[in-house]
Amino acid sequence: MAKLDDLAERVDRLVLRHQELKRSSALIEQQLVAVTAERDSLRSRLAAARARIDALLERLPGDAAATGAARSGPGEKA
């Protein structure tokens, strides 16, 4: 009878472990959804920022932008 009790105890532990893993999996899934949404938002913001920068670059005079950028070092204004 002791073997049967041991087996029942092991089954109970396995059921508890399974429930814990299911809860952990659900939490990880929620985190994944949140992080994916944040990534998508950041990508969208990046694309918008790039579009604004491209629009500003197009407004600069042609040769002033090219020669000014070539002459300036990092941190210097053209």
TORDO-853196 format. One record per atom (N, C-alpha, C): y, x, z; atom name; residue in three letters. Coordinates in Angstrom, 1 decimal, padded with zeros to 4 digits, always signed. Each point is the difference from the previous one (the first is absolute). Layout:
<node v="Y" u="X" w="Z" atome="CA" residu="ALA"/>
...
//
This chain:
<node v="-001.2" u="+000.8" w="+000.0" atome="N" residu="MET"/>
<node v="+001.2" u="-000.8" w="+000.0" atome="CA" residu="MET"/>
<node v="+001.3" u="+000.9" w="+000.0" atome="C" residu="MET"/>
<node v="-000.2" u="+001.2" w="+000.5" atome="N" residu="ALA"/>
<node v="+001.2" u="+000.9" w="+000.1" atome="CA" residu="ALA"/>
<node v="+000.5" u="+000.3" w="-001.4" atome="C" residu="ALA"/>
<node v="-001.0" u="+000.2" w="-000.9" atome="N" residu="LYS"/>
<node v="+000.4" u="+000.3" w="-001.4" atome="CA" residu="LYS"/>
<node v="+000.7" u="-001.1" w="-000.6" atome="C" residu="LYS"/>
<node v="-000.3" u="-001.2" w="+000.3" atome="N" residu="LEU"/>
<node v="+000.7" u="-001.1" w="-000.6" atome="CA" residu="LEU"/>
<node v="+001.4" u="-000.1" w="+000.5" atome="C" residu="LEU"/>
<node v="+000.1" u="+000.2" w="+001.3" atome="N" residu="ASP"/>
<node v="+001.4" u="+000.1" w="+000.7" atome="CA" residu="ASP"/>
<node v="+000.8" u="+001.1" w="-000.6" atome="C" residu="ASP"/>
<node v="-000.5" u="+001.1" w="-000.3" atome="N" residu="ASP"/>
<node v="+000.7" u="+001.1" w="-000.6" atome="CA" residu="ASP"/>
<node v="+000.4" u="-000.3" w="-001.4" atome="C" residu="ASP"/>
<node v="-000.9" u="-000.6" w="-000.7" atome="N" residu="LEU"/>
<node v="+000.4" u="-000.4" w="-001.4" atome="CA" residu="LEU"/>
<node v="+001.1" u="-001.1" w="+000.0" atome="C" residu="LEU"/>
<node v="-000.1" u="-000.9" w="+000.9" atome="N" residu="ALA"/>
<node v="+001.1" u="-001.1" w="+000.1" atome="CA" residu="ALA"/>
<node v="+001.3" u="+000.7" w="+000.4" atome="C" residu="ALA"/>
<node v="+000.0" u="+001.0" w="+000.9" atome="N" residu="GLU"/>
<node v="+001.2" u="+000.6" w="+000.3" atome="CA" residu="GLU"/>
<node v="+000.6" u="+000.8" w="-001.1" atome="C" residu="GLU"/>
<node v="-000.9" u="+000.7" w="-000.8" atome="N" residu="ARG"/>
<node v="+000.5" u="+000.7" w="-001.2" atome="CA" residu="ARG"/>
<node v="+000.6" u="-000.9" w="-001.0" atome="C" residu="ARG"/>
<node v="-000.7" u="-001.2" w="-000.2" atome="N" residu="VAL"/>
<node v="+000.6" u="-000.9" w="-001.0" atome="CA" residu="VAL"/>
<node v="+001.3" u="-000.5" w="+000.5" atome="C" residu="VAL"/>
<node v="+000.2" u="-000.3" w="+001.3" atome="N" residu="ASP"/>
<node v="+001.3" u="-000.5" w="+000.5" atome="CA" residu="ASP"/>
<node v="+001.1" u="+001.1" w="-000.2" atome="C" residu="ASP"/>
<node v="-000.4" u="+001.3" w="+000.2" atome="N" residu="ARG"/>
<node v="+001.0" u="+001.1" w="-000.2" atome="CA" residu="ARG"/>
<node v="+000.3" u="+000.0" w="-001.5" atome="C" residu="ARG"/>
<node v="-001.0" u="-000.1" w="-000.9" atome="N" residu="LEU"/>
<node v="+000.3" u="+000.0" w="-001.4" atome="CA" residu="LEU"/>
<node v="+000.9" u="-001.1" w="-000.4" atome="C" residu="LEU"/>
<node v="-000.2" u="-001.2" w="+000.5" atome="N" residu="VAL"/>
<node v="+000.8" u="-001.2" w="-000.3" atome="CA" residu="VAL"/>
<node v="+001.5" u="+000.3" w="+000.5" atome="C" residu="VAL"/>
<node v="+000.1" u="+000.5" w="+001.2" atome="N" residu="LEU"/>
<node v="+001.4" u="+000.4" w="+000.5" atome="CA" residu="LEU"/>
<node v="+000.7" u="+001.0" w="-000.9" atome="C" residu="LEU"/>
<node v="-000.8" u="+001.0" w="-000.4" atome="N" residu="ARG"/>
<node v="+000.5" u="+001.1" w="-000.9" atome="CA" residu="ARG"/>
<node v="+000.4" u="-000.6" w="-001.3" atome="C" residu="ARG"/>
<node v="-000.8" u="-000.9" w="-000.5" atome="N" residu="HIS"/>
<node v="+000.3" u="-000.6" w="-001.3" atome="CA" residu="HIS"/>
<node v="+001.3" u="-000.8" w="+000.1" atome="C" residu="HIS"/>
<node v="+000.2" u="-000.7" w="+001.1" atome="N" residu="GLN"/>
<node v="+001.2" u="-000.8" w="+000.2" atome="CA" residu="GLN"/>
<node v="+001.3" u="+000.9" w="+000.1" atome="C" residu="GLN"/>
<node v="-000.2" u="+001.1" w="+000.7" atome="N" residu="GLU"/>
<node v="+001.1" u="+001.0" w="+000.1" atome="CA" residu="GLU"/>
<node v="+000.4" u="+000.6" w="-001.4" atome="C" residu="GLU"/>
<node v="-001.0" u="+000.3" w="-000.7" atome="N" residu="LEU"/>
<node v="+000.2" u="+000.6" w="-001.4" atome="CA" residu="LEU"/>
<node v="+000.7" u="-001.1" w="-000.9" atome="C" residu="LEU"/>
<node v="-000.4" u="-001.2" w="+000.1" atome="N" residu="LYS"/>
<node v="+000.6" u="-001.1" w="-000.8" atome="CA" residu="LYS"/>
<node v="+001.5" u="-000.1" w="+000.4" atome="C" residu="LYS"/>
<node v="+000.3" u="+000.0" w="+001.3" atome="N" residu="ARG"/>
<node v="+001.4" u="+000.0" w="+000.4" atome="CA" residu="ARG"/>
<node v="+000.8" u="+001.2" w="-000.5" atome="C" residu="ARG"/>
<node v="-000.6" u="+001.2" w="+000.1" atome="N" residu="SER"/>
<node v="+000.7" u="+001.2" w="-000.4" atome="CA" residu="SER"/>
<node v="+000.2" u="-000.1" w="-001.5" atome="C" residu="SER"/>
<node v="-001.0" u="-000.5" w="-000.8" atome="N" residu="SER"/>
<node v="+000.2" u="-000.1" w="-001.4" atome="CA" residu="SER"/>
<node v="+001.1" u="-001.0" w="-000.4" atome="C" residu="SER"/>
<node v="+000.1" u="-001.1" w="+000.7" atome="N" residu="ALA"/>
<node v="+001.0" u="-001.0" w="-000.2" atome="CA" residu="ALA"/>
<node v="+001.4" u="+000.6" w="+000.2" atome="C" residu="ALA"/>
<node v="+000.1" u="+000.8" w="+001.1" atome="N" residu="LEU"/>
<node v="+001.3" u="+000.7" w="+000.3" atome="CA" residu="LEU"/>
<node v="+000.4" u="+001.0" w="-001.0" atome="C" residu="LEU"/>
<node v="-001.0" u="+000.7" w="-000.5" atome="N" residu="ILE"/>
<node v="+000.3" u="+001.0" w="-001.0" atome="CA" residu="ILE"/>
<node v="+000.4" u="-000.6" w="-001.3" atome="C" residu="ILE"/>
<node v="-000.7" u="-001.2" w="-000.3" atome="N" residu="GLU"/>
<node v="+000.4" u="-000.7" w="-001.2" atome="CA" residu="GLU"/>
<node v="+001.4" u="-000.5" w="+000.1" atome="C" residu="GLU"/>
<node v="+000.5" u="-000.5" w="+001.1" atome="N" residu="GLN"/>
<node v="+001.3" u="-000.4" w="+000.2" atome="CA" residu="GLN"/>
<node v="+001.0" u="+001.1" w="-000.2" atome="C" residu="GLN"/>
<node v="-000.3" u="+001.2" w="+000.6" atome="N" residu="GLN"/>
<node v="+000.8" u="+001.2" w="-000.2" atome="CA" residu="GLN"/>
<node v="+000.1" u="+000.4" w="-001.4" atome="C" residu="GLN"/>
<node v="-001.1" u="-000.1" w="-000.7" atome="N" residu="LEU"/>
<node v="+000.0" u="+000.4" w="-001.4" atome="CA" residu="LEU"/>
<node v="+000.9" u="-001.0" w="-000.8" atome="C" residu="LEU"/>
<node v="+000.0" u="-001.2" w="+000.3" atome="N" residu="VAL"/>
<node v="+000.8" u="-001.0" w="-000.7" atome="CA" residu="VAL"/>
<node v="+001.5" u="+000.3" w="+000.2" atome="C" residu="VAL"/>
<node v="+000.3" u="+000.3" w="+001.3" atome="N" residu="ALA"/>
<node v="+001.4" u="+000.4" w="+000.4" atome="CA" residu="ALA"/>
<node v="+000.5" u="+001.3" w="-000.7" atome="C" residu="ALA"/>
<node v="-000.9" u="+001.0" w="+000.0" atome="N" residu="VAL"/>
<node v="+000.4" u="+001.3" w="-000.6" atome="CA" residu="VAL"/>
<node v="+000.1" u="-000.2" w="-001.5" atome="C" residu="VAL"/>
<node v="-000.8" u="-000.8" w="-000.6" atome="N" residu="THR"/>
<node v="+000.1" u="-000.2" w="-001.4" atome="CA" residu="THR"/>
<node v="+001.3" u="-000.7" w="-000.4" atome="C" residu="THR"/>
<node v="+000.3" u="-001.0" w="+000.8" atome="N" residu="ALA"/>
<node v="+001.3" u="-000.7" w="-000.3" atome="CA" residu="ALA"/>
<node v="+001.2" u="+001.0" w="+000.2" atome="C" residu="ALA"/>
<node v="-000.1" u="+000.8" w="+001.0" atome="N" residu="GLU"/>
<node v="+001.1" u="+001.0" w="+000.3" atome="CA" residu="GLU"/>
<node v="+000.1" u="+001.0" w="-001.2" atome="C" residu="GLU"/>
<node v="-001.2" u="+000.4" w="-000.5" atome="N" residu="ARG"/>
<node v="+000.0" u="+000.9" w="-001.1" atome="CA" residu="ARG"/>
<node v="+000.6" u="-000.6" w="-001.3" atome="C" residu="ARG"/>
<node v="-000.3" u="-001.2" w="-000.2" atome="N" residu="ASP"/>
<node v="+000.5" u="-000.7" w="-001.2" atome="CA" residu="ASP"/>
<node v="+001.5" u="-000.2" w="+000.1" atome="C" residu="ASP"/>
<node v="+000.5" u="-000.3" w="+001.2" atome="N" residu="SER"/>
<node v="+001.4" u="-000.2" w="+000.3" atome="CA" residu="SER"/>
<node v="+000.7" u="+001.3" w="-000.3" atome="C" residu="SER"/>
<node v="-000.5" u="+001.1" w="+000.5" atome="N" residu="LEU"/>
<node v="+000.6" u="+001.3" w="-000.1" atome="CA" residu="LEU"/>
<node v="+000.0" u="+000.4" w="-001.5" atome="C" residu="LEU"/>
<node v="-001.1" u="-000.3" w="-000.7" atome="N" residu="ARG"/>
<node v="+000.0" u="+000.3" w="-001.5" atome="CA" residu="ARG"/>
<node v="+001.1" u="-000.7" w="-000.7" atome="C" residu="ARG"/>
<node v="+000.2" u="-001.3" w="+000.4" atome="N" residu="SER"/>
<node v="+001.0" u="-000.8" w="-000.6" atome="CA" residu="SER"/>
<node v="+001.4" u="+000.5" w="+000.3" atome="C" residu="SER"/>
<node v="+000.2" u="+000.4" w="+001.2" atome="N" residu="ARG"/>
<node v="+001.3" u="+000.6" w="+000.4" atome="CA" residu="ARG"/>
<node v="+000.3" u="+001.3" w="-000.8" atome="C" residu="ARG"/>
<node v="-001.1" u="+000.8" w="-000.1" atome="N" residu="LEU"/>
<node v="+000.1" u="+001.3" w="-000.7" atome="CA" residu="LEU"/>
<node v="+000.4" u="-000.3" w="-001.5" atome="C" residu="LEU"/>
<node v="-000.7" u="-001.0" w="-000.6" atome="N" residu="ALA"/>
<node v="+000.3" u="-000.3" w="-001.4" atome="CA" residu="ALA"/>
<node v="+001.5" u="-000.4" w="-000.2" atome="C" residu="ALA"/>
<node v="+000.4" u="-000.9" w="+001.0" atome="N" residu="ALA"/>
<node v="+001.4" u="-000.4" w="-000.1" atome="CA" residu="ALA"/>
<node v="+001.0" u="+001.1" w="+000.2" atome="C" residu="ALA"/>
<node v="-000.3" u="+000.9" w="+000.9" atome="N" residu="ALA"/>
<node v="+000.9" u="+001.2" w="+000.2" atome="CA" residu="ALA"/>
<node v="+000.0" u="+000.9" w="-001.2" atome="C" residu="ALA"/>
<node v="-001.1" u="+000.2" w="-000.6" atome="N" residu="ARG"/>
<node v="-000.1" u="+000.8" w="-001.3" atome="CA" residu="ARG"/>
<node v="+000.8" u="-000.7" w="-001.1" atome="C" residu="ARG"/>
<node v="+000.0" u="-001.3" w="+000.0" atome="N" residu="ALA"/>
<node v="+000.7" u="-000.7" w="-001.1" atome="CA" residu="ALA"/>
<node v="+001.5" u="+000.2" w="+000.3" atome="C" residu="ALA"/>
<node v="+000.4" u="-000.1" w="+001.2" atome="N" residu="ARG"/>
<node v="+001.5" u="+000.2" w="+000.4" atome="CA" residu="ARG"/>
<node v="+000.4" u="+001.4" w="-000.4" atome="C" residu="ARG"/>
<node v="-000.8" u="+001.0" w="+000.4" atome="N" residu="ILE"/>
<node v="+000.3" u="+001.4" w="-000.3" atome="CA" residu="ILE"/>
<node v="+000.1" u="+000.2" w="-001.5" atome="C" residu="ILE"/>
<node v="-000.9" u="-000.6" w="-000.8" atome="N" residu="ASP"/>
<node v="+000.0" u="+000.1" w="-001.4" atome="CA" residu="ASP"/>
<node v="+001.3" u="-000.6" w="-000.6" atome="C" residu="ASP"/>
<node v="+000.4" u="-001.1" w="+000.5" atome="N" residu="ALA"/>
<node v="+001.2" u="-000.7" w="-000.4" atome="CA" residu="ALA"/>
<node v="+001.2" u="+000.8" w="+000.3" atome="C" residu="ALA"/>
<node v="+000.0" u="+000.7" w="+001.1" atome="N" residu="LEU"/>
<node v="+001.2" u="+000.8" w="+000.4" atome="CA" residu="LEU"/>
<node v="+000.0" u="+001.3" w="-000.9" atome="C" residu="LEU"/>
<node v="-001.2" u="+000.5" w="-000.3" atome="N" residu="LEU"/>
<node v="+000.0" u="+001.2" w="-000.9" atome="CA" residu="LEU"/>
<node v="+000.5" u="-000.3" w="-001.4" atome="C" residu="LEU"/>
<node v="-000.3" u="-001.2" w="-000.4" atome="N" residu="GLU"/>
<node v="+000.4" u="-000.4" w="-001.4" atome="CA" residu="GLU"/>
<node v="+001.5" u="-000.2" w="+000.0" atome="C" residu="GLU"/>
<node v="+000.6" u="-000.2" w="+001.1" atome="N" residu="ARG"/>
<node v="+001.5" u="-000.2" w="+000.0" atome="CA" residu="ARG"/>
<node v="+000.7" u="+001.3" w="+000.1" atome="C" residu="ARG"/>
<node v="-000.7" u="+001.1" w="+000.3" atome="N" residu="LEU"/>
<node v="+000.7" u="+001.3" w="+000.0" atome="CA" residu="LEU"/>
<node v="+000.3" u="+000.5" w="-001.4" atome="C" residu="LEU"/>
<node v="+001.1" u="+000.7" w="-000.2" atome="N" residu="PRO"/>
<node v="+000.2" u="+000.6" w="-001.3" atome="CA" residu="PRO"/>
<node v="-001.1" u="+000.9" w="-000.4" atome="C" residu="PRO"/>
<node v="-000.4" u="+000.0" w="-001.3" atome="N" residu="GLY"/>
<node v="-001.2" u="+000.8" w="-000.5" atome="CA" residu="GLY"/>
<node v="+000.0" u="+001.4" w="+000.4" atome="C" residu="GLY"/>
<node v="+001.0" u="+000.8" w="-000.5" atome="N" residu="ASP"/>
<node v="-000.1" u="+001.5" w="+000.2" atome="CA" residu="ASP"/>
<node v="+000.5" u="+000.4" w="+001.4" atome="C" residu="ASP"/>
<node v="+000.8" u="-000.8" w="+000.6" atome="N" residu="ALA"/>
<node v="+000.4" u="+000.3" w="+001.4" atome="CA" residu="ALA"/>
<node v="-001.1" u="-000.1" w="+000.9" atome="C" residu="ALA"/>
<node v="-000.9" u="-000.9" w="-000.2" atome="N" residu="ALA"/>
<node v="-001.2" u="-000.1" w="+000.9" atome="CA" residu="ALA"/>
<node v="-000.9" u="+001.1" w="-000.2" atome="C" residu="ALA"/>
<node v="-000.3" u="+000.4" w="-001.3" atome="N" residu="ALA"/>
<node v="-000.9" u="+001.0" w="-000.3" atome="CA" residu="ALA"/>
<node v="+000.5" u="+001.4" w="+000.4" atome="C" residu="ALA"/>
<node v="+001.2" u="+000.3" w="-000.3" atome="N" residu="THR"/>
<node v="+000.5" u="+001.3" w="+000.4" atome="CA" residu="THR"/>
<node v="+000.3" u="+000.1" w="+001.4" atome="C" residu="THR"/>
<node v="+000.5" u="-001.1" w="+000.6" atome="N" residu="GLY"/>
<node v="+000.3" u="+000.1" w="+001.5" atome="CA" residu="GLY"/>
<node v="-001.3" u="+000.1" w="+000.8" atome="C" residu="GLY"/>
<node v="-001.0" u="-000.6" w="-000.4" atome="N" residu="ALA"/>
<node v="-001.3" u="+000.1" w="+000.7" atome="CA" residu="ALA"/>
<node v="-000.6" u="+001.4" w="-000.2" atome="C" residu="ALA"/>
<node v="+000.2" u="+000.6" w="-001.1" atome="N" residu="ALA"/>
<node v="-000.5" u="+001.3" w="-000.3" atome="CA" residu="ALA"/>
<node v="+000.7" u="+001.1" w="+000.8" atome="C" residu="ALA"/>
<node v="+001.3" u="-000.2" w="+000.2" atome="N" residu="ARG"/>
<node v="+000.8" u="+001.0" w="+000.7" atome="CA" residu="ARG"/>
<node v="-000.1" u="-000.1" w="+001.5" atome="C" residu="ARG"/>
<node v="-000.2" u="-001.2" w="+000.5" atome="N" residu="SER"/>
<node v="-000.1" u="-000.2" w="+001.4" atome="CA" residu="SER"/>
<node v="-001.3" u="+000.4" w="+000.6" atome="C" residu="SER"/>
<node v="+000.1" u="+000.6" w="+001.2" atome="N" residu="GLY"/>
<node v="-001.2" u="+000.3" w="+000.7" atome="CA" residu="GLY"/>
<node v="-000.4" u="-001.2" w="+000.9" atome="C" residu="GLY"/>
<node v="-001.0" u="+000.2" w="+000.8" atome="N" residu="PRO"/>
<node v="-000.4" u="-001.1" w="+000.9" atome="CA" residu="PRO"/>
<node v="+001.1" u="-000.2" w="+001.0" atome="C" residu="PRO"/>
<node v="+000.3" u="-001.3" w="+000.3" atome="N" residu="GLY"/>
<node v="+001.0" u="-000.2" w="+001.0" atome="CA" residu="GLY"/>
<node v="+001.5" u="+000.1" w="-000.5" atome="C" residu="GLY"/>
<node v="+000.2" u="+000.4" w="-001.2" atome="N" residu="GLU"/>
<node v="+001.3" u="+000.1" w="-000.5" atome="CA" residu="GLU"/>
<node v="+000.4" u="-001.2" w="-000.9" atome="C" residu="GLU"/>
<node v="+001.2" u="-000.3" w="+000.0" atome="N" residu="LYS"/>
<node v="+000.5" u="-001.1" w="-000.9" atome="CA" residu="LYS"/>
<node v="+000.3" u="+000.5" w="-001.4" atome="C" residu="LYS"/>
<node v="-000.3" u="-000.7" w="-001.0" atome="N" residu="ALA"/>
<node v="+000.3" u="+000.4" w="-001.4" atome="CA" residu="ALA"/>
<node v="+001.4" u="-000.2" w="-000.3" atome="C" residu="ALA"/>
//
